[in-house]
Amino acid sequence: STEPSSRSTRFAPVAPEAKMMIAGAISTEDQRMQSNTMVRLSGKMSMIEYTSQAGEYQFPGLLEGYNYKVEPQSAKDYLNGISTADVIRLQQHLIGVKALTSPYQLLAADLNNSGNISISDLILLRKLVLQAIAELPDNNSWRYVDAAHQFADPQNPWMQPIPEAIDVAGLKDDRMDVSFVAVKIGDLNLSAAMGAAPAPSLRSAGGRSLALRIPDRKLRPGQDYRLPVYLDDLDQLEGYQFALMAMGDAAQLVGVEPGLLDQNNLLFNPQEGWLTVSQTALDKPEAFLLETSGEPLFHLVLRTAVPLAAKEALALQPRLL
C-alpha cells in the first residue's frame, strides 16, 4: 500500500513592501503659504491631496522603489491680486523706468505664456482688470515652480525649462522636501490673497480711498440724462480703478461718453448695466495734471423708471473689482 506523504510544502516568508511618504509645502516668493491647492501624485500610485492651512501636503503609504511625479495645479481665481497697480508696474517695466527683477515676477508678467514680456501681456492684464476677459487663453491662474530650482539667469527665467512638476525616481526614503513656489500670473505687486479676498469698491493704485463725484440731480422717468463723473485729486495719483452699476430695475445705464478717460480704459456692459474703469498716469499723463483735475472723467447716460436722485440710481460695485 502507498503511505501518504508526511512532507509539506514550505514557503519563504515575504517581507511586506515598505511604505514611504512624499511631502512638501507651497508658498509664494515672499513666504506666504498657500492653502487649498490641489496637488496631484502620479506614477506607481495616483492620489490627489489639497494643501492645509499651513500650505503643506503629504502623500503617505507609497510603495518603495518606484517612480512618482508631484504636480500642483490651479486654473481658477484669475482676478485674485489683479489691479491697476499691476498695470502700472508692468508699464514701468516695459518702458524701462523700473524693471522687474525677480524671476518669479517676470514669470507672473508673462500673461500670454510666450516666454517673454511684451505689450501683448499688458493688453491681457488690462482686459483682466476691466473684466473684458475672465481667464487667460494660454496660461493658468497660478504656476508652480520647484522650490529647489536655481535659475541660470534670474533676468531670463525662460532660458531653461521651468520645472512645474517634481519627479521622484526610485523612492527609497521619505521625501519631505518636495516643495514649490507659487506664482500668481498677473500679480506683480504680490497682493494676491491666499484665501478669500474682500475687494475694495474704489481705490487708487496705492490703495487709498478716492472721492467719486456725480451731480445730485433729480431724475424723472421718460428721458435720458447725461451726467458728468469727476474724481478728486487726480494730480496726486499714479492710477485708479472702480466699477459702477445701475440700481436694479429703477435705473438703466444706457451709455458712456469718454472725457479725460479714454475708451480703452473702460468697459461698458449695456446688457447688465455696469461699467469698469482702470487708468494710469502712464496711459494719459495730461489727464493727471492739476489743471485738468476739474474736468469730468466721462459722462454717463442714465434712464430711470421712477423718480430718483442721481446718487440713488448708481452704486459702486466691489464684486466687479
C-alpha positions as CSV (number, residue, x, y, z in Angstrom):
1,S,0.0,0.0,0.0
2,T,1.0,3.6,-0.6
3,E,1.8,5.6,2.5
4,P,0.6,9.2,2.5
5,S,3.4,11.6,2.4
6,S,4.1,13.5,5.6
7,R,6.1,16.1,3.8
8,S,4.6,19.6,3.5
9,T,5.5,22.4,1.1
10,R,7.2,25.3,2.8
11,F,7.3,28.9,1.5
12,A,9.8,31.5,2.5
13,P,8.2,34.4,4.3
14,V,7.7,37.5,2.1
15,A,8.7,40.8,3.6
16,P,5.9,43.5,3.3
17,E,6.8,46.3,0.9
18,A,7.9,49.3,2.8
19,K,5.6,52.3,2.8
20,M,7.2,55.7,2.2
21,M,6.0,59.3,2.2
22,I,6.3,62.3,-0.1
23,A,5.5,65.7,1.4
24,G,6.2,69.4,1.0
25,A,4.7,72.9,1.1
26,I,3.6,75.6,-1.3
27,S,4.4,79.2,-0.7
28,T,4.8,82.5,-2.6
29,E,8.3,84.0,-3.1
30,D,7.6,86.2,0.0
31,Q,6.9,83.2,2.1
32,R,3.1,83.3,2.3
33,M,1.7,79.8,2.5
34,Q,-1.0,78.7,0.0
35,S,-3.8,76.6,1.3
36,N,-6.4,74.6,-0.5
37,T,-4.3,74.0,-3.6
38,M,-4.7,70.7,-5.5
39,V,-1.5,68.6,-5.6
40,R,-1.6,65.6,-7.9
41,L,0.6,62.5,-7.5
42,S,1.1,60.1,-10.4
43,G,3.3,57.1,-11.0
44,K,3.1,53.6,-9.3
45,M,0.3,55.1,-7.2
46,S,-2.0,58.0,-8.0
47,M,-3.5,60.4,-5.5
48,I,-4.8,63.9,-5.1
49,E,-4.4,66.0,-2.0
50,Y,-5.0,69.6,-1.0
51,T,-2.7,71.8,0.9
52,S,-3.5,72.5,4.5
53,Q,-4.0,76.0,6.1
54,A,-0.2,75.9,6.7
55,G,0.3,75.3,2.9
56,E,1.5,71.7,3.5
57,Y,0.6,68.4,1.8
58,Q,1.6,64.8,2.1
59,F,1.2,61.5,0.3
60,P,1.7,58.7,2.8
61,G,1.8,54.9,2.3
62,L,3.7,54.9,-1.0
63,L,5.4,51.8,-2.2
64,E,9.2,51.8,-2.0
65,G,11.4,51.8,-5.1
66,Y,9.0,53.2,-7.7
67,N,9.0,56.5,-9.6
68,Y,6.5,59.3,-8.8
69,K,5.6,62.7,-10.1
70,V,4.2,65.6,-8.0
71,E,2.4,68.5,-9.7
72,P,0.3,71.3,-8.1
73,Q,-2.4,72.7,-10.3
74,S,-4.7,75.8,-10.2
75,A,-6.7,77.2,-13.1
76,K,-9.1,79.3,-11.1
77,D,-9.4,82.7,-9.4
78,Y,-7.7,84.6,-12.3
79,L,-8.7,88.0,-10.8
80,N,-7.1,87.4,-7.4
81,G,-4.5,90.0,-6.8
82,I,-5.1,91.7,-10.2
83,S,-5.5,95.5,-10.2
84,T,-4.4,98.8,-11.8
85,A,-1.3,98.7,-9.6
86,D,-0.1,95.7,-11.6
87,V,-0.8,97.6,-14.9
88,I,1.4,100.4,-13.6
89,R,4.1,98.0,-12.6
90,L,4.1,96.3,-16.0
91,Q,4.1,99.6,-17.8
92,Q,7.1,100.7,-15.8
93,H,9.0,97.5,-16.7
94,L,8.2,97.8,-20.4
95,I,9.3,101.4,-20.7
96,G,12.4,100.8,-18.6
97,V,11.5,103.1,-15.7
98,K,11.5,100.3,-13.1
99,A,12.4,96.8,-14.2
100,L,11.0,93.7,-12.6
101,T,14.0,91.9,-11.1
102,S,12.6,88.7,-9.5
103,P,12.4,85.6,-11.9
104,Y,9.1,84.8,-10.3
105,Q,7.7,88.3,-11.1
106,L,9.0,88.0,-14.6
107,L,7.0,84.8,-15.0
108,A,4.0,86.5,-13.5
109,A,4.3,89.3,-16.1
110,D,4.2,86.8,-19.0
111,L,0.5,86.6,-19.2
112,N,0.3,85.0,-22.6
113,N,2.9,82.4,-21.7
114,S,5.1,83.3,-24.7
115,G,8.5,83.2,-22.9
116,N,9.0,87.0,-22.9
117,I,7.2,90.2,-21.8
118,S,5.7,92.5,-24.3
119,I,2.8,94.9,-25.0
120,S,0.6,91.8,-25.6
121,D,0.9,90.9,-21.9
122,L,-0.1,94.5,-20.9
123,I,-3.2,94.2,-23.1
124,L,-4.2,91.0,-21.5
125,L,-3.6,92.4,-18.0
126,R,-5.8,95.4,-18.8
127,K,-8.5,93.2,-20.1
128,L,-8.5,91.2,-16.8
129,V,-8.7,94.4,-14.7
130,L,-11.6,95.6,-16.8
131,Q,-13.1,92.1,-16.8
132,A,-13.3,92.1,-20.6
133,I,-12.0,88.5,-20.1
134,A,-12.5,86.2,-17.1
135,E,-9.4,84.0,-17.7
136,L,-6.2,83.8,-19.8
137,P,-6.4,81.8,-23.0
138,D,-2.9,80.4,-22.8
139,N,-2.0,80.4,-19.2
140,N,-3.2,79.2,-15.8
141,S,-4.1,81.5,-12.9
142,W,-1.2,80.1,-10.8
143,R,2.0,78.5,-11.9
144,Y,4.2,76.4,-9.5
145,V,8.0,76.2,-9.7
146,D,10.2,73.6,-8.0
147,A,11.4,75.4,-4.9
148,A,14.9,73.9,-5.3
149,H,15.2,75.2,-8.9
150,Q,18.1,77.5,-9.5
151,F,17.6,79.9,-12.4
152,A,20.7,80.1,-14.6
153,D,19.8,83.7,-15.3
154,P,17.3,85.3,-12.9
155,Q,16.6,88.0,-15.5
156,N,15.7,85.4,-18.1
157,P,13.8,82.6,-16.3
158,W,12.8,81.1,-19.7
159,M,16.5,80.3,-20.6
160,Q,15.9,76.7,-19.5
161,P,12.7,74.6,-19.0
162,I,10.8,75.7,-15.9
163,P,10.2,72.7,-13.6
164,E,6.5,72.8,-12.7
165,A,6.4,69.2,-11.6
166,I,8.9,67.3,-9.5
167,D,10.0,63.7,-10.4
168,V,11.0,61.4,-7.6
169,A,12.9,58.5,-9.0
170,G,13.1,55.1,-7.2
171,L,11.7,56.3,-3.9
172,K,13.9,54.8,-1.1
173,D,13.3,57.1,1.8
174,D,10.7,59.6,2.9
175,R,10.9,62.8,0.9
176,M,9.7,65.7,2.9
177,D,11.2,68.5,0.8
178,V,9.1,68.3,-2.4
179,S,8.1,72.0,-2.3
180,F,7.0,74.6,-4.8
181,V,7.0,78.4,-5.2
182,A,3.5,79.7,-6.2
183,V,3.4,82.4,-8.9
184,K,0.2,84.3,-9.4
185,I,0.0,85.3,-13.0
186,G,-0.5,89.0,-13.5
187,D,0.1,89.9,-9.8
188,L,3.2,91.9,-9.9
189,N,3.0,93.5,-6.5
190,L,2.4,90.3,-4.6
191,S,-1.1,91.3,-3.4
192,A,-2.9,88.0,-4.2
193,A,-4.8,86.7,-1.2
194,M,-4.2,83.1,-0.1
195,G,-7.8,82.9,1.0
196,A,-11.0,84.8,0.1
197,A,-10.1,88.4,-0.7
198,P,-12.5,91.3,0.0
199,A,-12.4,93.7,-2.9
200,P,-12.4,97.4,-2.2
201,S,-15.0,99.5,-4.0
202,L,-12.9,102.4,-5.2
203,R,-9.2,102.7,-4.8
204,S,-6.1,104.2,-6.2
205,A,-3.1,102.2,-7.2
206,G,-1.6,103.0,-3.8
207,G,-4.7,101.5,-2.0
208,R,-6.2,104.7,-0.6
209,S,-9.8,105.7,-0.9
210,L,-10.9,108.1,-3.5
211,A,-13.8,110.5,-3.9
212,L,-16.0,110.0,-6.9
213,R,-18.5,112.8,-7.6
214,I,-21.7,112.9,-9.6
215,P,-24.1,115.9,-9.6
216,D,-27.0,115.2,-7.4
217,R,-29.7,115.9,-9.9
218,K,-33.4,114.8,-9.7
219,L,-34.1,112.3,-12.5
220,R,-37.6,111.7,-13.9
221,P,-38.9,108.9,-16.0
222,G,-39.2,109.2,-19.7
223,Q,-36.0,110.9,-20.6
224,D,-32.2,110.3,-20.7
225,Y,-29.8,112.3,-18.5
226,R,-26.2,113.0,-19.4
227,L,-24.3,113.2,-16.1
228,P,-20.6,114.1,-15.7
229,V,-18.5,112.0,-13.4
230,Y,-15.5,113.5,-11.5
231,L,-12.6,112.1,-9.5
232,D,-10.9,114.4,-6.9
233,D,-7.1,114.7,-6.5
234,L,-6.2,113.2,-9.9
235,D,-3.0,115.1,-9.9
236,Q,-1.8,113.1,-6.8
237,L,-2.4,109.7,-8.3
238,E,-0.5,107.1,-10.3
239,G,-3.7,105.3,-11.3
240,Y,-7.1,104.3,-10.1
241,Q,-9.9,101.8,-10.7
242,F,-13.6,101.4,-9.9
243,A,-16.8,99.9,-11.1
244,L,-20.4,101.4,-11.3
245,M,-23.7,99.7,-11.7
246,A,-27.3,100.9,-12.2
247,M,-29.5,100.2,-9.3
248,G,-31.9,97.3,-10.2
249,D,-35.0,97.9,-12.2
250,A,-35.4,101.5,-11.2
251,A,-32.5,102.8,-13.3
252,Q,-30.7,101.9,-16.5
253,L,-27.2,102.8,-17.6
254,V,-27.6,103.3,-21.4
255,G,-24.4,104.9,-22.5
256,V,-20.9,106.2,-21.6
257,E,-19.1,109.1,-23.3
258,P,-15.4,109.4,-22.7
259,G,-13.8,112.6,-21.3
260,L,-10.4,112.6,-19.6
261,L,-10.8,108.8,-19.6
262,D,-10.1,107.1,-23.0
263,Q,-12.4,104.4,-24.4
264,N,-9.7,101.7,-23.9
265,N,-9.6,102.4,-20.2
266,L,-13.2,101.4,-19.6
267,L,-15.6,98.6,-20.3
268,F,-19.3,99.2,-20.6
269,N,-21.7,96.3,-20.4
270,P,-25.1,97.6,-21.6
271,Q,-26.9,94.3,-21.1
272,E,-26.0,94.0,-17.4
273,G,-25.8,97.8,-16.8
274,W,-22.3,98.0,-15.4
275,L,-19.1,99.9,-16.1
276,T,-15.5,99.1,-15.1
277,V,-12.7,101.7,-15.2
278,S,-8.9,101.5,-15.0
279,Q,-6.5,104.2,-15.8
280,T,-2.9,105.0,-15.0
281,A,-0.8,108.2,-15.3
282,L,1.3,106.5,-17.9
283,D,-1.7,105.9,-20.1
284,K,-2.5,109.6,-20.4
285,P,-0.2,111.9,-18.4
286,E,-2.2,115.0,-19.3
287,A,-5.3,113.6,-17.6
288,F,-3.5,113.6,-14.2
289,L,-2.4,117.2,-14.2
290,L,-3.7,119.7,-11.6
291,E,-5.0,121.9,-14.5
292,T,-7.3,119.1,-15.8
293,S,-8.4,117.7,-12.4
294,G,-11.7,119.7,-12.5
295,E,-12.7,118.1,-15.8
296,P,-15.0,115.1,-15.9
297,L,-13.6,111.6,-16.4
298,F,-16.6,110.7,-18.6
299,H,-20.4,111.3,-18.9
300,L,-22.9,108.7,-18.0
301,V,-26.3,108.5,-19.8
302,L,-29.0,107.4,-17.4
303,R,-32.6,106.5,-17.8
304,T,-35.0,105.8,-14.8
305,A,-38.3,104.1,-14.4
306,V,-39.3,106.1,-11.3
307,P,-38.3,109.5,-9.9
308,L,-34.8,109.2,-8.4
309,A,-31.9,111.3,-7.3
310,A,-28.8,110.6,-9.5
311,K,-26.9,109.3,-6.5
312,E,-29.7,106.8,-5.8
313,A,-29.5,105.5,-9.4
314,L,-25.9,104.3,-9.2
315,A,-23.8,102.2,-6.9
316,L,-20.1,101.3,-6.7
317,Q,-19.7,97.6,-7.2
318,P,-16.9,95.9,-5.3
319,R,-17.8,92.5,-6.6
320,L,-16.8,93.6,-10.1
321,L,-13.2,94.5,-9.0
